[in-house]
Amino acid sequence: MGMITNITQGFSPSRRAVLAGGGAGGLVLAFSFAGKGAAADGPAKLNAYVQIAPDGIITIVSKNPEIGQGIKTSLPMLIAEELDVDWANVRTVQAGNDPQAYGRQFAGGSMATPLHWDQLRQVGAAGRAMLMAAAAADWSVDVASLTTEPGVVVHAASRRRATYGALAAKAATQTAPELSSLKLKDAANYRIIGQPIPQVDTAAIVTGQPLFGIDMRLPGMLYAAYEKAPVFAAKVAGADLAAAQAVKGVRKAFVVEGGTELDGLLPGVAVVADSWWAANKGRQALKVQWADHPTSSQSTPGYAGQARSLVAAKGGKSLRSDGDVEAALSGSAKTVEADYFYPFLSHATLEPQNCTAHFHDGKMEIWAPTQLPEPGRQLVAKTLGIAPENVIVHMTRSGGGFGRRLMNDYMVEAAWIAREAGAPVKLVWTREDDMRHDFYRPAGFHHFRGGVDSAGNITAWANHFVTFGEGEATARSAGMAATEFPAQFLPNYKLDVSMMPLGVPTGPLRAPGSNAIAFVVQSFIDELAHAGGVDPVEMRLRLLAQSSGGAFDAERMAGVVRLAAEKARWGKTTLGPRQGQGIAFHYSHLGYFAEVAQVAVAQDGTVKVEKVWVAADVGRQIINPLGALNQIEGSVIDGISEMFGEITIKDGQVEQANFDTFPLLRIADAPVIETHFIKSDNPPTGLGEPALPPVVPAVTNAIFAATGKRVRSLPLKASELAAG
């Protein structure tokens, strides 16, 4: 066995330490070599990522979960490029959960490209070096005299050629090269990176092949439904199981005591049956009494009332205070005061939560569409009281994640039920389960005060942010950083925060935090621009010119602002009545994005987003242009869709249950989307999330331009935008 490592976060152990099994921190890439016992007539495994068959077919492992972001295509592209193979001969497979071989495996934060851009290219280059070393040994030549063509090692001097397939078995026995010694390709020589390549699973998806967690089948598998309290974490006070057990096909019904951790195993009643239909019918027949719970009095109107009281009290903890905001406001030519609100949102993944589990031979084996497989493995082990090494997690393709599947509650439910049932069990949530037991994007309240001088420049900015949490800790994904724009871009800036307790589970939703903060910040910039008589594009450029070493590169952001405005013909387009354009920008997940939206607002207040221009700077290289466009267009549509939905709470329970009360954007309502990239001399970054935040304020600012009505509260309501 051999191992090559590379560390990304400033930690660089010696090769001896890594070979001894050491190494911690950052990303460790391990290569497990097949050794001298590799069969010459079968596929040879060069390392944990690459396997080459005698016929030259290359199988490349994709380490991270595939949740629709295209990672099962783009990560193998990095390896294939440096391995120097023909993409037509590449087959990709999903890795299992194996931290020893692959380091951290997760889908979230748009981090796959930043973390793996160098590392996986080195994986491919190492494999190529081993193939060349095998050829050099066979031909008794200096490896420096060899080159490669796609899938072939070439010795030009003797005109000898050997296919990777012929060399693979011997290459698998070669000593692994030091990664630091490898020379990577110049971008001018890329043949795979930068090409628009369809997702590798597309054909299987459109022909209905079983790829997703919900497709999983095992011999002798049973099905489960799980009833939980509508008030989060309420315990089972009593349950009559007889009616459920009388349903044809039901094998077993039982109470699960559960715990109080919202992202763990919560109390409920499980029904196990021969089919999911029977399990759900049995569940519907249950008679469950739920215990009282202290959060059952919470409600959406109650949160709003508390927020108003907290703002009126002018209290809160100061997160940042630069200059003298109060003096600057007093000396401003004009001041603006405004209250903004955004609601809880559901992830609304099209594939409801599901998991298949089988407890056998003292081990729990799991098949799940998870974004965080290793924390899921640890959660199952802890909850079931078994050793983590006795939990095996297989990652299935996910029908949408958006942050929801960073939580593994459905995984631990399936594991517990399967152990109790004594057979393989597939747990499938209903759409109603999914919407009423989500980890919601937190709602938030912002009270802004701002001022401008006689030239329209912003003089002061104060934000009293009311969110959820207790003590010093905000609820998950409910915080706001002290460095959030326009902090460090204004001399007089203040951010205070007040918190109120919450019984509703929250969590990251695509571009967490940013998806809400961009709305309020970029909208209030527009309000101040209007008050100061300054064009909204010009106001943003003025702000960006005032950077004092802020949290992002102001010039890169100014570049995308100018590009978006140019492509949308800002100020030069003739618009009709109740038609308008709005602009916004936001920095998140290392990406610089500015977007212009053009809307038309009907007399009855119905909003149609006609077109969105996107300008992006995500570094010097787009790995897969087709996948990049998919992510940007999906983010824009996702962001617009979020403007029409809300999750409301009554008596501690979620009121919405399905798409009739939580609508998603329909195809007919999707805008035309035009995307433009700035190729800056910076490392490539991710694209799954940063395109979403700017579209929301771009649309609301466009609505103001079209109607003169400022949108300060979401979701959009036609009645508030109607003419008259």
Residue pairs with C-beta under 8 A, 6 or more apart in sequence:
1 32
1 33
1 35
2 19
2 31
2 32
2 33
2 175
2 176
3 18
3 19
3 30
3 31
3 32
3 176
4 29
4 30
4 31
4 47
4 126
4 176
4 177
4 178
4 179
5 13
5 15
5 18
5 23
5 28
5 29
5 30
5 179
6 27
6 28
6 29
6 118
6 119
6 122
6 179
7 13
7 23
7 25
7 26
7 27
7 28
8 26
8 27
8 115
8 118
8 119
9 25
9 26
9 27
10 26
11 23
11 24
11 25
11 26
13 22
13 23
15 178
17 23
18 28
27 103
27 104
27 115
27 116
27 119
28 103
29 102
29 103
29 119
29 120
29 122
29 123
30 48
30 100
30 101
30 102
30 103
31 46
31 47
31 48
31 49
31 123
31 126
31 176
32 45
32 47
32 48
32 101
33 45
33 46
33 47
33 172
33 173
33 176
34 44
34 45
34 46
34 172
34 173
35 172
35 173
36 173
38 44
38 45
38 169
38 172
38 173
39 169
40 54
40 169
41 54
42 53
42 54
43 51
43 52
43 53
43 54
43 59
43 168
44 51
44 52
44 53
44 168
44 169
44 171
44 172
45 51
45 172
46 52
46 127
46 130
46 131
46 168
46 171
46 172
47 123
47 126
47 127
47 176
48 61
48 98
48 101
48 102
49 60
49 61
49 63
49 79
49 120
49 123
49 127
50 58
50 59
50 60
50 61
50 79
50 83
50 123
50 124
50 127
51 58
51 59
52 58
52 59
52 164
52 165
52 168
52 171
53 59
53 165
53 168
54 165
54 166
54 168
55 165
56 89
56 151
56 163
56 164
56 165
57 89
57 91
57 165
58 80
58 83
58 85
58 89
58 90
58 91
58 151
58 164
59 90
59 91
59 92
59 93
60 76
60 79
60 80
60 90
60 91
60 92
60 93
61 76
61 92
61 93
61 94
61 95
61 102
62 71
62 72
62 73
62 75
62 76
62 92
62 93
62 94
62 95
63 75
63 95
63 102
63 103
63 105
64 71
64 75
64 95
64 105
64 106
64 107
64 112
65 71
65 94
65 105
65 106
65 107
65 369
65 370
65 371
65 373
65 395
65 398
65 401
65 405
66 72
66 94
66 107
66 201
66 395
66 397
66 398
67 107
67 369
67 371
67 397
67 398
67 400
67 401
67 402
67 405
68 398
68 399
68 400
68 401
68 634
69 107
69 112
69 627
69 631
69 688
70 199
70 624
70 627
70 630
70 631
71 107
71 112
72 92
72 94
72 199
72 200
72 201
72 397
73 92
73 197
73 198
73 199
73 200
73 624
73 627
74 112
74 113
74 623
74 624
74 627
75 112
75 116
75 120
76 90
76 92
76 200
77 87
77 192
77 193
77 197
77 623
77 624
78 116
78 117
78 120
78 121
78 123
78 124
78 193
78 623
79 120
79 121
79 123
79 124
79 127
80 87
80 90
80 124
80 192
81 121
81 124
81 185
81 190
81 191
81 192
81 193
82 121
82 122
82 123
82 124
82 125
82 127
82 128
82 184
82 185
83 124
83 125
83 127
83 128
84 124
84 128
84 148
84 149
84 150
84 151
85 150
85 151
85 164
86 150
86 151
87 192
87 195
87 197
89 151
92 200
94 395
94 396
94 397
95 101
95 102
95 105
95 395
96 392
96 393
96 394
96 395
97 105
97 373
97 374
97 377
97 392
97 393
97 394
97 395
98 105
99 105
99 374
104 374
105 373
105 374
105 395
106 371
106 372
106 373
106 374
106 406
107 371
107 372
107 398
107 401
107 405
108 371
108 372
108 401
108 403
108 406
108 508
109 589
109 686
109 689
110 589
110 590
110 591
110 685
110 686
110 687
110 688
110 689
110 690
111 589
111 686
112 686
113 623
113 684
113 685
113 686
113 687
114 590
114 683
114 684
114 685
114 686
117 621
117 683
117 684
118 184
121 184
121 185
122 179
122 182
122 184
125 182
125 183
125 184
126 176
126 177
126 179
126 182
127 171
128 148
129 143
129 177
129 182
130 171
130 172
130 174
130 176
130 177
131 148
131 153
131 164
131 167
131 168
131 171
132 143
132 146
132 148
132 153
133 143
133 171
133 174
133 175
134 153
134 167
134 170
134 171
134 173
134 174
135 143
135 146
135 153
135 155
135 162
135 167
136 142
136 143
136 145
136 146
137 170
137 174
138 162
138 167
138 170
139 155
139 158
139 160
141 155
141 157
141 158
145 155
145 156
145 157
146 153
146 154
146 155
147 153
147 154
147 156
148 154
150 191
151 163
151 164
151 165
152 161
152 162
152 163
152 164
153 161
153 162
153 164
153 167
154 160
154 161
155 161
164 171
187 193
187 194
187 620
187 621
193 621
193 623
194 621
194 622
194 623
194 625
195 624
195 625
196 624
196 625
196 626
197 624
197 626
197 627
198 626
199 627
199 630
201 211
201 397
204 211
205 211
210 216
210 217
211 396
211 397
212 351
212 369
212 396
212 397
212 398
212 399
213 351
213 354
213 355
213 356
213 367
213 368
213 369
213 396
213 397
213 398
213 399
214 351
214 352
214 354
214 369
214 399
214 428
215 396
216 354
216 356
216 367
216 396
216 426
218 356
218 358
218 424
218 426
219 424
220 423
220 424
221 356
221 423
221 424
221 425
221 426
222 251
222 272
222 273
222 274
222 421
222 423
222 424
222 425
222 426
223 272
223 273
223 274
223 275
223 276
223 278
223 279
223 425
223 426
223 427
223 428
224 270
224 271
224 272
224 273
224 279
224 414
224 417
224 418
224 421
224 425
224 426
224 427
224 428
225 270
225 271
225 273
225 276
225 279
225 280
225 282
225 283
225 427
225 428
225 430
226 256
226 268
226 269
226 270
226 271
226 283
226 413
226 417
226 427
226 429
226 433
227 268
227 269
227 270
227 271
227 283
227 286
227 288
228 266
228 267
228 268
228 433
228 437
229 235
229 236
229 266
229 267
229 268
229 290
229 293
230 290
230 436
230 652
230 653
230 654
231 290
231 293
231 295
231 296
231 503
231 651
231 652
231 653
232 262
232 266
232 293
232 295
232 437
232 503
232 504
232 505
232 652
233 258
233 260
233 262
233 266
233 267
233 293
233 503
234 267
234 290
234 291
234 292
234 293
234 296
235 257
235 258
235 267
235 290
235 291
235 293
236 255
236 256
236 257
236 267
236 268
236 269
236 288
236 289
236 290
236 291
237 289
237 290
237 291
238 288
238 289
239 255
239 269
239 286
239 287
239 288
239 289
240 286
240 287
240 288
241 253
241 254
241 255
241 269
241 286
243 285
243 286
243 287
244 250
244 253
244 269
244 271
244 282
244 283
244 285
244 286
245 252
245 253
245 282
246 285
247 273
247 278
247 281
247 282
247 285
248 278
249 273
249 274
249 275
249 277
249 278
249 279
249 281
249 282
250 271
250 272
250 273
250 278
250 279
250 281
250 282
251 272
251 273
251 274
251 421
252 270
252 271
252 272
252 420
252 421
253 269
253 270
253 271
253 272
253 282
253 286
254 269
254 270
254 420
255 267
255 268
255 269
256 265
256 267
256 268
256 269
256 270
256 413
256 416
256 417
256 420
257 267
258 264
258 265
258 266
258 267
258 268
259 265
259 266
259 267
260 266
262 409
262 439
262 505
263 407
263 408
263 409
263 439
263 505
263 507
264 379
264 383
264 409
264 412
265 383
265 409
265 412
265 413
265 416
266 409
268 413
269 283
269 286
269 288
270 413
270 416
270 417
270 420
271 279
271 280
271 282
271 283
271 286
272 279
272 417
272 420
272 421
272 425
273 279
273 281
273 282
276 426
276 428
280 430
293 503
293 652
294 503
295 502
295 503
295 504
295 652
296 651
296 652
296 653
297 651
297 652
298 502
298 503
298 504
298 649
298 651
298 652
299 649
299 650
299 651
299 652
300 343
300 443
300 648
300 649
300 650
303 443
303 468
303 500
303 649
304 341
304 445
306 466
306 500
307 445
307 466
307 500
310 316
310 464
310 466
310 498
310 500
311 339
311 445
311 447
311 464
311 466
311 498
314 464
315 496
315 498
316 464
316 465
316 466
316 496
316 497
316 498
317 496
317 497
317 498
318 494
318 495
318 496
319 480
319 482
319 495
319 496
319 497
320 482
320 483
320 487
320 493
320 494
320 495
321 493
321 494
321 495
322 487
322 488
322 490
322 491
322 492
322 493
322 494
323 460
323 490
323 491
323 492
323 493
324 492
325 449
325 460
325 461
325 462
325 492
325 493
325 494
327 492
328 451
328 459
328 460
328 491
328 492
329 335
329 449
329 450
329 451
329 459
329 460
329 462
331 451
331 459
332 451
332 452
332 453
332 459
332 460
333 451
333 452
333 453
333 454
333 532
334 451
334 452
334 531
334 532
335 449
335 450
335 451
335 452
335 531
336 448
336 449
336 450
336 451
336 452
336 524
336 527
336 528
336 531
337 447
337 448
337 449
337 450
338 447
338 448
338 524
338 527
338 710
338 712
339 445
339 446
339 447
339 448
339 712
340 445
340 446
340 447
340 448
340 519
340 520
340 523
340 524
340 712
340 713
341 443
341 444
341 445
341 446
341 712
341 713
341 714
342 443
342 444
342 516
342 519
342 520
342 713
342 714
343 443
343 645
343 646
343 647
343 648
343 714
343 715
344 440
344 441
344 442
344 443
344 504
344 506
344 646
344 647
344 648
344 649
345 440
345 441
345 509
345 642
345 645
345 646
345 647
346 434
346 435
346 438
346 440
346 441
346 645
346 647
346 656
346 662
347 400
347 401
347 402
347 403
347 404
347 438
347 439
347 441
347 509
348 434
348 435
348 645
348 659
348 662
348 664
349 398
349 399
349 400
349 401
349 402
349 404
349 405
349 434
350 399
350 400
351 369
351 398
351 399
351 400
352 428
352 429
352 430
352 431
352 433
352 434
353 404
353 405
353 409
353 410
353 429
353 433
353 434
354 368
354 369
354 410
354 414
354 426
354 427
354 428
354 429
355 366
355 367
355 368
355 369
355 410
355 411
355 413
355 414
355 415
355 426
355 427
356 366
356 367
356 368
356 414
356 424
356 425
356 426
356 427
357 364
357 365
357 366
357 367
357 411
357 414
357 415
357 417
357 418
357 419
357 424
357 425
357 427
358 364
358 365
358 366
358 418
358 423
358 424
358 425
359 365
359 415
359 418
359 419
359 422
362 386
362 390
363 390
363 391
363 392
364 380
364 381
364 384
364 386
364 390
364 391
364 392
364 415
364 418
364 419
365 392
365 394
366 376
366 377
366 380
366 391
366 392
366 393
366 394
366 411
366 414
366 415
367 394
367 396
368 376
368 393
368 394
368 395
368 396
368 408
368 410
368 411
368 414
369 395
369 396
369 397
369 398
369 399
369 401
369 405
370 376
370 393
370 395
370 398
370 405
370 408
370 411
371 398
371 401
371 403
371 404
371 405
371 406
372 405
372 406
372 407
372 408
373 393
373 395
374 393
375 408
376 393
376 408
376 411
376 412
377 388
377 391
377 392
377 393
378 388
379 408
379 411
379 412
380 386
380 391
380 408
380 411
380 412
380 415
381 387
381 388
381 390
381 391
383 412
383 415
383 416
384 391
384 412
384 415
384 416
384 419
391 415
393 411
398 405
402 509
402 510
402 638
403 439
403 507
403 508
403 509
403 510
403 512
404 438
404 439
404 507
404 509
406 507
406 508
407 439
407 507
409 437
410 427
410 429
413 427
414 425
414 426
414 427
417 425
417 427
418 424
418 425
429 437
431 657
431 658
431 659
432 657
432 658
435 647
435 654
435 656
435 657
435 658
435 662
436 653
436 654
436 656
436 657
437 505
438 505
438 507
438 647
438 654
439 476
439 505
439 506
439 507
439 508
440 504
440 505
440 506
440 507
440 509
440 647
441 477
441 506
441 507
441 508
441 509
441 512
441 515
441 516
442 467
442 468
442 475
442 476
442 477
442 478
442 502
442 506
442 516
443 468
444 465
444 466
444 467
444 478
444 516
444 520
445 465
445 466
445 467
446 463
446 464
446 465
446 466
446 520
447 463
447 464
447 466
448 461
448 462
448 463
448 520
448 524
448 527
449 460
449 461
449 462
450 458
450 460
450 461
450 462
450 524
450 527
450 528
451 458
451 459
451 460
451 528
452 458
452 459
452 528
452 531
452 532
452 534
453 459
453 532
455 532
456 529
456 532
456 533
456 534
456 539
457 532
457 534
457 542
458 486
458 490
458 525
458 528
458 532
458 539
458 542
458 543
459 492
460 490
460 492
460 493
461 486
461 490
461 492
461 493
461 494
462 493
462 494
462 495
462 496
463 494
463 495
463 496
464 496
464 497
464 498
465 480
465 495
465 496
465 497
465 498
466 497
466 498
466 499
466 500
467 474
467 475
467 478
467 479
467 480
467 497
467 498
467 499
467 500
468 474
468 475
468 478
468 499
468 500
468 501
468 502
468 506
469 475
469 478
469 479
469 499
469 500
469 501
469 502
470 499
470 501
474 497
474 499
475 502
475 506
476 505
476 506
476 507
476 508
477 506
477 507
477 508
477 509
477 512
477 513
478 502
478 506
479 497
479 513
480 495
480 497
480 513
480 517
481 513
481 551
482 495
483 550
483 551
484 495
484 517
484 521
484 551
485 521
485 550
485 551
485 552
485 586
485 587
486 493
486 521
486 525
486 543
487 493
487 495
487 550
487 551
488 547
488 548
488 549
488 550
488 551
489 543
489 544
489 546
489 547
489 548
489 550
489 554
490 543
490 546
503 652
504 649
504 652
504 654
509 515
510 635
510 638
510 688
510 689
510 692
511 588
511 589
511 635
511 689
511 690
511 692
511 693
513 588
514 586
514 588
514 589
514 689
514 690
514 692
514 693
515 639
515 642
515 692
515 693
515 696
517 586
517 693
518 584
518 586
518 588
518 693
518 694
518 696
518 697
519 693
519 696
519 697
519 700
519 714
520 697
521 697
522 584
522 585
522 586
522 694
522 697
522 698
522 701
523 584
523 697
523 700
523 701
523 710
523 711
523 712
525 536
525 539
525 540
525 543
526 536
526 539
526 582
526 697
526 701
526 704
527 710
528 539
529 535
529 536
529 538
529 539
530 536
530 704
532 539
534 542
535 571
536 582
536 583
536 701
537 561
537 565
537 570
537 571
537 583
540 561
540 583
540 585
541 558
541 561
541 562
544 554
544 555
544 557
544 558
544 561
545 554
545 558
547 554
551 587
552 587
552 592
553 592
556 592
556 617
556 678
556 680
556 682
557 585
557 587
557 592
557 594
557 617
559 592
559 615
559 617
559 678
559 680
560 585
560 592
560 593
560 594
560 615
560 616
560 617
560 678
561 583
561 585
561 594
561 615
563 594
563 615
563 676
563 678
564 570
564 583
564 585
564 594
564 595
564 596
564 613
564 614
564 615
564 676
565 571
565 583
565 594
565 596
567 596
567 613
567 615
567 674
567 676
568 581
568 583
568 596
568 598
568 611
568 613
570 581
570 583
570 596
573 581
573 598
575 581
575 598
575 706
576 600
578 600
578 601
578 602
578 603
578 706
578 707
578 723
579 598
579 599
579 600
579 601
579 610
579 706
580 598
580 599
580 601
580 702
580 703
580 704
580 705
580 706
580 707
581 596
581 597
581 598
581 599
581 702
581 705
582 596
582 597
582 599
582 697
582 698
582 699
582 700
582 701
582 702
582 703
582 704
582 705
583 594
583 595
583 596
583 597
583 698
583 701
584 594
584 595
584 694
584 695
584 696
584 697
584 698
584 701
585 592
585 593
585 594
585 595
585 694
586 593
586 690
586 693
586 694
587 593
587 690
588 689
588 690
588 693
589 685
589 686
589 688
589 689
589 690
590 618
590 685
590 686
590 690
591 616
591 617
591 618
591 685
591 686
591 687
591 689
591 690
591 691
592 616
592 617
592 618
592 678
592 690
593 614
593 615
593 616
593 617
593 690
593 691
593 693
593 694
594 614
594 615
594 694
595 612
595 613
595 614
595 615
595 636
595 691
595 694
595 695
595 698
596 612
596 613
596 698
597 609
597 611
597 612
597 671
597 695
597 698
597 699
597 701
597 702
598 609
598 610
598 611
598 612
598 702
599 607
599 608
599 609
599 610
599 699
599 702
599 703
599 706
600 607
600 608
600 610
600 706
601 607
601 608
601 703
601 706
601 707
601 721
602 608
603 722
603 723
604 718
604 722
604 723
605 717
605 718
605 719
605 720
605 721
605 722
605 723
606 718
607 699
607 703
607 716
607 718
607 721
608 669
609 640
609 669
609 671
609 699
609 702
610 671
610 672
611 671
611 672
611 673
611 674
612 636
612 671
612 672
612 673
612 674
612 695
612 698
613 674
613 676
614 632
614 636
614 673
614 674
614 675
614 676
614 691
615 676
615 677
615 678
616 632
616 675
616 676
616 677
616 678
616 687
616 690
616 691
617 677
617 678
617 680
617 682
618 628
618 677
618 684
618 685
618 686
618 687
618 690
619 679
619 680
619 682
619 683
619 684
619 685
620 679
620 680
620 681
620 682
620 683
620 684
621 679
621 684
622 628
622 677
622 684
623 684
627 687
628 675
628 677
628 687
629 675
631 687
631 688
631 691
632 673
632 675
632 687
632 691
633 673
633 675
635 688
635 689
635 690
635 691
635 692
635 695
636 671
636 673
636 691
636 692
636 695
637 665
637 670
637 671
637 673
638 692
639 692
639 693
639 695
639 696
640 665
640 670
640 671
640 695
640 696
640 699
641 663
641 664
641 665
642 696
642 714
643 696
643 699
643 700
643 714
643 715
643 716
644 663
644 665
644 715
644 716
645 662
645 663
645 664
645 715
646 656
646 662
646 714
646 715
647 654
647 655
647 656
647 662
648 654
648 655
648 656
649 655
655 661
656 662
696 714
700 710
700 711
700 716
703 709
703 711
703 716
703 721
704 710
704 711
707 721
707 723
709 720
709 721
711 721
